[in-house]
Amino acid sequence: MTRRNNEKITKNILMIIALSAVSALFLITGFIFAEGLPVIFKAGIFNFICGIKWAPTKGSFGILPMIIGSFEVMFGAMLFSVPLALLCAIYLSEFASARARNILKPAIEVLAGIPSVVYGFIGMQVIVPFIRNYIGGSGFSVLGCSIVLAIMVLPTITSIAFDAIKAVPMSYRAGSLALGATKWQTIKMVVVPAARSGIIAAIILGMGRAIGETMAVIMIAGNSLIIPVSPLDPVRTLTSNIALEMGYASGDHRQALFATGVILFVIIMFLNTFANFIINRAVAKK
């Protein structure tokens, strides 16, 4: 009887802990929406999202330049990181020896633990001067942000893609090799397509990581309130806009920054939900 009571108490404690985590998420969500929605409705949803002028102290709350800037930086990061991450995942899962894998995989994952301010500092000292001297512009640009964010999301995409490729049954590889395909043909035509859902999920999660980054972006972006039309143009993202102005904002200005957080929250939740949908779909097929 005592043992059953102990198990019941332990179960209840674990359930309370789980519910507290979920409750914290709902409280944060509720707080952000409660603070941000009034300004969105006041300015008008269309005007808030599609407006091109951000001057909250004068009643202008357009965040379209920040939305476009966030997506340009995110897609630029994916352009650099996805091919490299996928090739790393293929090498680690299909070609690397056990010893090499045990060294390289943790080394790549260490990149995820480096503070973003360190990436930003390296970007300011290395990437920004390189772009300014050899490519053009001031160096503080969409291109600079994309390169830094590509390095930052590399461990996320590589790790998840590696797991997806390793999950492909060995029988797929054996069957392809038995039919006369080379190892590279097997990887290209059989293994990678079979792991496609997991790889897509890895890319989407990497996109969420990139669009939500703040400190490194603030240091490298240039933070100009314009719609960037070139990779060499400065940019301000949704996250950097919140971080730069929250310290002194008040009234409608402060609520407008929370409203910016609402839009960012919706974007990231959509990306995460879509990634989970793809993962669950892949699991269901198996």
N, C-alpha and C positions, 0 to 999 in steps of 0.2 A: 504493500500500500504506500509506503514511504517513497519507494522508487517511482511509482506512478505519479505521485504528487510532485516529486522533484522534476520529472520529465515535463509535467504539465506547466510547472512554474517556469522552467527553462523555455518552453515553447511560447508562453505568454510574453516573457521578457524579450525574446527574439522578435516576436510579432510587433511589440511596442516600438522596438528600435527601428524595424522596417517601416512602420507607419510614421515614425517621427521624421525619417528621411523624406518620405513622400510628402508629409505635411509641410516640411520646410520648402520643398519645391513649389507647392501650391501657394504658400504664403508669399514667396518671392515673386511668383507669377502674378498673384493678385495685387501685390503692392505696385509692381511695375505698370500693370494695366490701369490700376486706379489712378496713378499719378500721370500717366501719359495720354490716356484716351480723351480726357476733356479738351486738351489742346488740339488733338487730331480732329475732333468734332467741331471745335471752334473755328479752326482754319479751313475745315473741309478735307475729307480724306484725299480727294483728287489733288487739291492744291498743296496739301502737305507732302504727298509722295511725288508728285510731278512738278512741283514748283522748283524754279532754278535759282531763286534768291534766298539766301539764309542771312537774315538780319533780325534775330528774335527781339532785340530791344526796340526795333521799329515796327514790329508786328508782321514780319515776313518769315515764314517757317518752311520754305521749300528745301527739301533734302535730296532732290534728284541728283545733284552733283556728287553727293556722298554715296548714294546708292550705286551710281554708275562707277564711281571710283573704287568702291569695295569690290564690285564684280570684276572690274578690269584687273585689279591686283590679284584677286582670287584665281581667275582664269589664267593670268600670266604665270602664277605660281604653279598651277597644274601643268601648264605647257612645259615648264622646266622639270618638274619633279616626277610626273607620272612615268615618262619613258625610263628615267634613271631608276626609280623605285621598282618598276616592273622587271627591269633587267637584273637588278640586285636580287629580287625575290626569286627569279628563275635560276640565277647562278647558285644561290644558297640552297635551294630545294633540289636542283637537278644535277649540278656539276660539282659543287664544293664537297670536299671530304669532311668527315665528321669533325676533325680537328679544326679545319678552316672555318666551318660553320660555327663551332663553339667560340671562336675568337671574333669573327666578323659580325655575327648577329648581335651579340651584346654591345659591340662597339657602335653599331648603327643605332641601337636603342638608347645608348647613352646620350645621343644628340637630343632626345626628347627631354632630358633632364637639365639641359643647360638653360639658365634663365634667359628670357627673351631680351632683356636689356643688354646682355652680352652679345647676342646676335646683332642688336641694333648698333652697338658700339663698333663691332667689326665691320658692319655695313658702312658706317660713317667714315671709318679710317681706310677701308680698302675698296669697297664697291663704288661708293659715291665718287671718290677721286678718279677711279678708273673710267667710269662713265663720262665724267666731266672732261677728262683729258683726251680720251680716245674715241668717244662716240658722239658726245655733244650735250648741250644743255647744262643745267646747273649740277646735275648728278642726283639731286633729290627728286625722285621721279617714280612713275609706275614701274619702270624697268628695275630700278634698284630694289623697290619693295618686293617685286615678284621673285627676284633672285634670292633674297633673304628668306622669304616665306617658303620658297621651294625647299630650301635646306631644312627649315623648321618642320615641315610636314612630311619630309622624306621618311623618318622612322615610322610614322603612323601608317602610311601607305605600304611601305615595305613589309612591315610586320604582319598586317592583315592579309596582304596579297600572298605572302609566304605561307601562312596558315591555309589559305584557300587552295594553293597549288599542292601543298603536302596532303591535303584531304582527298585529292583525286585518287581513286583506287589504283593500286599497282597493276591490276588486270588490264586497265586501259592501256598502260604503257606496254605491257607484255604483248597484248594483242596487236598493237600497231607495229612493234618491232618484229613480231612473227610474220606479218604481212610484207616485210621487206623495207619498211620505212627506216630512215636514219633517226638518230636520237633527236637531232634538231627538228626534223620533220614531225616527229612524234610530239615534241613540246609545242610546236607551232600549230599543228592541225588537230591535236587531241587534248593535250593537257591544259593548255591555256583556254581553249573554248569550254572545256568541262569546268574550269574554275572561274568562268566569266562572271558569274553572279557575285562571288566573293571579291573579285578584283574591282568590279564596279562599286560595290559597297565600300571598299577601301578608298577609292577615289572620292566618293561622296563624303565620307567622314573626313578625309583630308581637306576637302573644300570647306567643310564646316569649321575645321581648325584654322584654316587660312583666313576666312572672313571674320573670325572672332578675335584675331590677334590685335593687340593694341600697342604695347610699348615699342617694339621694334619698328612698327609702322610709323608711329609718331616721330621717331628719330630720323627716318630715311625719306618719308613721303614728301616733305616740303609743305604739306598742310595748307594748300591753296584752295580757296572756295571757287573752283572753276570745274567745268566738265572737261576732263582730260581727253584730248583727241589724238595724242601721240604717246608712245611709250616713254618719251623723254619729258613729258609734262609733269609738273608736280600734282599731287592728289591729296584729297582728304577723305578718309573712310568714315563709316558710321561710328566705329569704335573710337577712333582718334578724336572725332568731333565731341563725343561725350567726355572723354578723358581730359581734353584740352579746356573745356568750358565749364565743367561742373563745379570747379572750385570757386568760381565767382558768380555763377548764375543764380537768379532769384525770380520768383513770380512765374510768369508765362515762359520766360527763358528756361528756367529750371524744368518746368513741366514739358517743354518742347524737347529737352534732352532725354527725359524719360520716354517721351513718345518716340524718339529716335531708337531708344532701347527696345521699345515694343516692336518696331519694324525689324530690327536685328534679331530679336527673339523669335519672331515668326519665321524669318528666313532660316535660321539655324535649326529650329524645330522641324521645319519642312524637310531640310536636308537629312537630319537624323532619322526622321520617320521613314523617309524614302529608302535610306540605307537599310534600316531594320526590315522594311518590307521585302527588299531584295534578298537579304540574308534568310529570312523566314521562308521565302518562296523557294530558295535553293535547297534549304533543309527539307521542305515538304516534298520536293521532287525526288530526293534521295530516299 
